[in-house]
Amino acid sequence: MNSYNWGWFLRNSLLGLFYSIVFIFANLLTSFSIALPIISLSMESTIRAVVVVGLAPIIEELVFLLVLCLLFIVFKRRVLPAFLVTGGLFGLYHLLAYQAEVGAMISALIFRLIICIIYYVRKSRLDNPFDFNTTSTLISVIILHAAFNAWILNKSFGFVVVG
């Protein structure tokens, strides 16, 4: 990669970390909580960290970015319905997949709405998930999601990386 691409990656990575710090700080002021998946509770701690902090944010962000883009097109470029339905689906996904409480579902919905707003504010083209602004924002929100998951994991278990 040339220096411009590294700068682009670093800028979006730092932006993602900034978002996560703001989000975690807001979490400290409220009772906002998203549950950890049941399957991760039975895993050895290193594998749990890789799944919860590494794989889940990447997979969830890719899937829900595509869901958001599809809904944006379905709702004829109306942002609010696309955001609300995407948030609702993300919350429902966390409720069903993670066997969470309704409060955690609402927290997941709010988390997804914040990510949708980040896409909107960063001028992402929601009708084209491969647009440069959209993919650069994707980097930021994956880092936000990973950092938030790491914080939840630490809050729930402490960071024990070795079995």
N, C-alpha and C positions, 0 to 999 in steps of 0.2 A: 504494500500500500504506500502511496505517496503521503507526504506530510499533511496535505489537506484532508485526506480521508481519516488519518489518525486524529487530527484536530476535531473533525466532525464527530467521530466516535467518542472522543474524550468529552466534548461539550455536551453531548446527549447523555453520556453516562453521569456526568456531574449534575446535570439537570434532573435525571432520575433520582439520584441520591438526595438532592435538595427536596424534591417532591416527597420522598419517603421520610425525611426528617420532619417536614411540616406535618405530614400525615401521622407520624408516630407521636409528635408533640400534641396534636389534636386528640389522639387516642388517650394520652395521659390525662387530658382534661375532661374526658367523657368516659362512658362505659362501653365504648365501641369495641366489639370483639368479633373476630371471624374464627370459626372452629377449625381445628386441624382434622384432616381426613382420618377416619377410623383406622384404615389400613396402615397409616404411618405410625400409629400408636404401638403397633406390634413389631415394628422394624427395629433393627439394631440402629443405634443413634447416628452413625456415619451415613448409613443408607437413608435414614429418615431425613437427614439434613440435605442430602443430594436431591431427594425426591421433592421435598417441601420447598426448598430454597432454589434449586436448580431447574428441575424438570417441570414442575407444576406451573410456575410463572410463565415459562416459555410457551408451553402447550396451551394454557388457558388464554394467554394474551393473543396468540395466533388465532385460536378458534373464535374468541369473542370479538376480535377485530373484524374477522370475516363476517360474523353474525351482524355486527354493527353496520358494516358496509352494505350487506344485503338488505337489511331493514331500512337503511337510508334510501336505497333505490326503491324498495317496495312502498315506502311511505312518501314517494315522490319528492325526495329531497327535504322533507320536513324533519328537522333535527330533534325536536322534543319527543315525538312519538318513538323515533328510532332509539333515542337514549333511554327512555323509560322502559321500553320492551326489552332492550339489551340488559339493562340493570335488573329487571325482573327475572329474566332468564338466568342471569348470573347468580342472583340470590336463590332462585329455585334449585339451580344446579348444586349450590353449596348445601342447601337444606337436604336434598335427596342423596347426593353422593357422599356427603360427610356426616349424615345423620345428625345434623346440628339442630339447635333450637331456633325458634322463630326470630329471636333477637339477633342471632348470628346471620340469619338469612337477610334481615333488614340491613345489618352492617355490610354484608356483601353487596347488596343492592346499592347502598350509598357509595361504597368503594368503587363500584363499576360506574356509577354516575359521575364521580369525580374524574375517573379515567376518560370517560366520554367527553367531559368538559375540557380536559387537557388536549384531547385530539382537536376539539373545536377551536380552542384558543390558539393552538399551534398551527392553525390554518391547514389541517390535513384535508386531503381530498377524499372524502368518505365514499365517493363513487369509484375510487381507484385505489385499492389497498397497496398497489405497487408504486404509487407516486412517492417522490423523494421525501416530501414533508411527512407523509403518512408513515413511511418506513423509519425515518429518523425519530418520529414520535414513538413508534413501537419500541425502539431501543430504550427510550426514557421510561416508558411505562413497564417494560419487563424488569428494569432495574428497580423501579418503585415497588412493583409487586414482590420481587425477590427480597428486597430489604424489609418490606413489611412482613412477609412470611418468616424471615429470619428473626425479626423482633418477636413475633408471636411464638415461634419455636423456643426462643430463649426465655420468654415469659412463662411458657408452659413447662419446659424441661430444664432450662439452663443449657448453655452450649457445651455439651459433652460430645466431642467429635470422635473420640475413640471409645468403643464399646464399653 
